[in-house]
Amino acid sequence: MRKKNRQHSNFPDVEVKSINEPRPVCVLCGKTIDNIADAISEPGGNYSHFDCVIEKIKNEYQVTEPDVVSYIGQGRFGICTKDSNGSYTIKERINYESTDSFMAMKKFVEGTKE
């Protein structure tokens, strides 16, 4: 069986930047954040684990079953309750991560690319 001569692409090589994953410390539990994508930015430029923020909100708002805390997007969390049909309703919205702190986190991560 003869090998076919395969041509490589004529596209120029593109340099792909690697990410030097930042490892900040969670201001709520004091442990290292291993995956920055799982972090929530805090006012003042600090970071917290997503799960630590959920626990903080549960404690501050005294959330008990059947209510739950859920991330609802754009830096907001909601205290949600489940009705008898299994549908969730947002009882309270909590603005947690500001646009400014999210953009600061994005800039921080971009600055770690090599």
N, C-alpha and C positions, 0 to 999 in steps of 0.2 A: 504494500500500500504506500502510495506516495504522499508525502506531506505537502499541503498547500502552502504556498508562500503568502503569508498574511502581512498586509501593510498596516502600519500604525497610522493613527490619526494625523492629519496635517495641522491640527489645532496646536497652538503653542502651549507649552507646559505652564500650568498655573500654580503659583505658590499658595498652598493652603496653610493658613495660620493655625497654630495649635493654641489651645487654651491652657494656661497655667491656673488650674482651678483654685480660686481663693478659698481659704479656710478660716473665715471669721468665727468668733465665739458668740454663741447665742446669749443675748443679754438677759434672757429669762431663766435659763437653766445653767449657764456657765460652761456648757459643753461645746466642742467644735462642731460647726456646720459642715458636713462632708460634701454636700451637694448644694451649691448656691441656688440652683433652680428650685429647691424645696424650701427656700428661706423667704421670709417676709421682711421688708425693710421697715425700720422703726424711725420715728422722728429723730433728727439729730445724726442720721447716718449709720446707726447701728443695725444689726440684723438679729432675727429670731427664727427658730425652727417653726415651720408651719404648725406642727402639732402642739408646740408650746403656746402659740397664740390661741389655738382652739381652747386649750385648758385655761389660759388666762381669762378668756371671755366667759367660759363656763363658770368660773369662780366669781368674777366681778359681777356678772348678771344673775348669779344663782340659778343657772339653768339645770333643771331636773327633768327626768323622763316624764312624759313622752317627748318633751322638747329636745331639740338637738341644735348644735351650732354647725353651720355650713358656710363654706366659701361661696359667694354668689357673684364674684367677678369684680374686676376693676378696683381691687383693694378693699372690697366690702365683704363683710360677713353678715349672716342673718341668723336670727333665732327662729327656728322653724318648728312647726307642730304638725303631726300627722293626724288626719281625720279618720273616721270610721271606714271610708272608702279607700284609704291608703294614699290619698293625695296630701302633699305637703303645702302648707301655707306659711308665708313669712310673717311672723308676728312683729319682728323688730329688725331694722337694718342698722348695721354698725359700720361707719366709715373708719377703716383702720389704716390702710396704707395710702398715703397721699400720692398724687401724680408726681409731685416734686421728689419725694423719697424713692418712688419707683424708678424715675429717670436717673436719679443718682446711683441707684443699684446697677442699672443698665450700663451707665458710664463706667462704673467701677469694674464690671465684668469685661466690658470691651477693652479696658486698659490692661487687662491681664493677658490678652492675646499676644503671642510672640510670632 
